[in-house]
Amino acid sequence: MEITKEIFINSTIGSTRVAILENKNLSDLHIERPNHKRMVGNIYKGKVQNVIPGMQAAFIDIGYNLNAFLPFTEIIDKNSVSDTSFDKQNSNDKGLPEKKVDFVNGDDLVVQVIKEPFSGKGPRITTNISISGNLLVLVPNQKYIGVSKKIHDKYERARLKQIIKSIKPKNFGVIVRTISAGKDQKIIEKDLKKLISEWKEVENLIKTKNAPHLIFNDENISNMVIRDLFTEDTKSLYIDNKALYKKIYSYTKDTNPNQLSSIKLYKSRIPIFDTHNVEEQISKSLSNKAWLKSGSYLIIDHTEAMVVVDVNSGRFIGKGKHEDNSLKINMEAAVEIARQLRIRDIGGLVVIDFIDLMKAANRKKVYEELKKHLKRDRAKVSVSEFSDFGLLQMTRQRVGLSLLFTLTDECGECKGLGRIDSKDSTLTKIENW
């Protein structure tokens, strides 16, 4: 089935919200609030507070109210060889030999945020600095040339590598982004020059500013999303703010002029998110229950350690055998779970309790269906097959706060439990008091 992709941007005093719809259904949502500025991508001159070899990590003061966490696996050696992918968020530090570092408490260190602070933990950082442009990613103090894995044509990959080789200065790594496919050398060179100019400003601040200090502020969410999500397959991009419309139009004119006709200023008096039921779909995404077309439903619960998804048959009345009915529900649930993970931006460990299936072949079908739909996720995911207890476990890359924690605050009465003392319990407390 052909997918029609549309992007809607709603800019208000309270937030900037970017909704991506596929065939009128919400598939992704990005939100920026004035009181919670995005930190991922920001570069800081930090000061080492504590090096803990036993944890294979260090804590760095970057001027935030919590020290940033730097795993030793995120300390990159200069001139190292890197993969062609530029996704650095999911390094795995398990089972690796212990690493020694060449800095001590009190030293200055240049770092970049790769994960937002969450639940009392400071931001996660890396020393592998990079700056994203429209077409390229600049990686200072490296030497390699990488090309996005999403550019499949070998001749186009070779052409782009050759262009970068001819224009790249020494001591810089460059990664070619997917959007660069088909672009001529002039446009690519312009983007590289802009990135090098930005890096020179960063270098100047590194030399002149005392730690801790923010030395590079990554672009706001609107630019970030347009840079990453406004792809060739986007039918329309609607924006309800004139200043933002002009900014994005100008941005696109420099990078992808053939997409200018897709950008439209939304002028209707009806709020932009009320069209196509975007607002309603967002509200539903805050509920812990997600209904499926068949009448079955998902229960999605957040805990400190993980997110648990339970698949329930609900109002579903099948005509086949129990195993066939269960398979049908689970296959439908697998598609919806992949979508809900994206909309709610759920990260970390996810445990899914599908309806029990007796046949191994059927469990395999559900596993493959989930994997297939997770491939469309921009975040890194890793899925394991069903355990002996019938549970499926997976991890999804966590960069920022999930939708639930972005749009809601903790209840002052229940302190996040979602429950308060029963009347009987309250009477007992009063009597004892």
Secondary structure by P-SEA (a helix, b strand, c coil): cbbbbbbbbbbcccbbbbbbbccccccbbbbbbccccccccbbbbcccccccccccbbbbbccccbbbbbcccccccccccccccccccccccccccbbbbcccccbbbbbbbcccccccccbbbbcbbbbbcccbbbbccccccccccccccaaaaaaaaaaaaacccccbbbbbccccccccaaaaaaaaaaaaaaaaaaaaaaacccccccccccccaaaaaaaccccccccbbbbccaaaaaaaaaaaaaccccccccbbbbbcccccccccaaaaaaaaaaccccccccccbbbbbbcccbbbbbbbbccccccccaaaaaaaaaaaaaaaaaaaaaaaccccbbbbbccccccaaaaaaaaaaaaaaacccccbbbbbccccccccccccccccccccccccccccccccccccccaaaaaaaaaac
